[in-house]
Amino acid sequence: MLRIRHAAAGLGLALAAWAGAAPALAGATLEAVRSRGTVTCGVNTGVAGFSQPDSQGVWRGLDADLCRAIAAAATGDASKVRFVPLSGQQRFPALQSGEIDVLVRQTTATMGRDTALGLRSVGINFYDGQGFMVRQDARLTRAAELGGATICVQQGSTTEGNLADWARATKLAITPVLFERIDQVATAFTAGRCDALTTDASQIAAVRATFPNPGDYTVLPDRISKEPLGPMVRRDDQEWFDLVRWVLNALVEAEELGITAANAEARRAGDSAPAVRRLLGADPVLAQPLKLQPSWAYDAIRAVGNYGELFERNVGRATPLAMERGPNALWTAGGLMYAWPLR
């Protein structure tokens, strides 16, 4: 019951913030971005591989790079982005109120969020699922062995609700221990306040990679949910929704066509394939309904690369997270990543 009250309270706060959002924002996001010269992008407070400042204070990660791609398309300059770190409870009110232009913060697309908050899920930039991490000396191998465990979880997140649903369905008696931020969840877990940690598998990989001795911890193989993660915008601005959606599709299309940050210029100048010409702006037809320069997708790809480049650079096998593409591979390689036709 306590878990249900927490989830309901979070939704109530988000709904209340929506009710008070300024109606003047409707249809004006792109104009506001151009007027101020930057895209304001809400990101996580610091998750390796997705959004985290490096030693120089530069935000790095899969989500951070998508923010840059949006800025490149909207302004012609990928550096024209201001990152706003937000907790799970802060993220929806910040978007509803206009504090940020777009939320790119490992946010699961759900029916409730897409229909009840005045917001709209744009697309999926990472297919994920909720898992568990335990200490290796616990000698646990499956989630079904967690009966009686205390489990650290982030308050107000889909992971909190999923944990409650899973415990009821499996009839396991577990005790959730709630924290506002994922770094607090990780700290409590390593301090021994919980027997297990649960969150999206991508965050588990990111958290585990930061531990002094990652080998002391085991990621259980079970996944108890579907977590399609992606950007969100306000429902009242269809123009901005279109821009963000098609930037994401353009990065996936670029990988399908073999266009990279390194070869985009040469492909734009010398490739006669109609799909390449449309994507890279040699044929300007796609830019007009978006009210963008013909080079919008070219600017984004040149700045951050295609989707595959984003994945491998930030969370792929050569990174501390060492994640396989899995469902985030292109559809032609057995994954779920599939660009809508850009025509």
C-alpha angles and dihedrals in degrees: 000000000000090000091051091050091052092051092046091048091053092051091046092054091050092049091049091051090050091053089056097045117124112258091208088080092074112120092348106097098099091046090049091049092052093045095053093033097231142080112232107217125190112217139169119283090250128323117161113242094018111049124344134130115245126221090283093051093254113141112238134183147077093290093042090053091051088054089053091049090053090050091049092052094045100042107013090245123088091200092064095093132108115206118217113193111217136184121228091262095046099049103079098042089048091056095040093052095048095248086128132027098214136009114223100166114127088276119169116231107232134165092245094053093044095050110026108042104056088250134111131216108230104196143303123285096168131024109212143160135207118260143163136248124201136175112272093232089062086073093214119153105176137033090239087072093064096091109139093015129136110230127199112222138166114257119238094016131118086248090067092054093043091052091053092048092048093048091052093046094049094037090230117154105227132159117221117213109202129215131173099227134038092235088058089050090053094046092050091048095051090046089059098249090128136033093221142012123222130194138113113320090242091057091046089056091047094048094045091051090061095054116104090233109025090175090069089071132066127209108213115227096232123106115196100185149021112251112185102184124201149132124294132203136180115284094226096069112066092170093059091042089056092049095051093043094052094045088058091047091048092057091052092044089052090057091048090053095044093245114150137178088260099049102032094098094051093044091051092051100041113019114100097188108123093224091053093046092051094047096047096043101249082123104043098199096107096053099059100073089045092052089232137128114270088248094060096115093036090054091051095047093045090051102048108004129236124313093269091053091051091050098047095042095051111027107002132117095282093055129080088259090057094196124174118227092243109151088358091069119104116275088247088062097047097271135113101247107116127160119219108240111274099217 
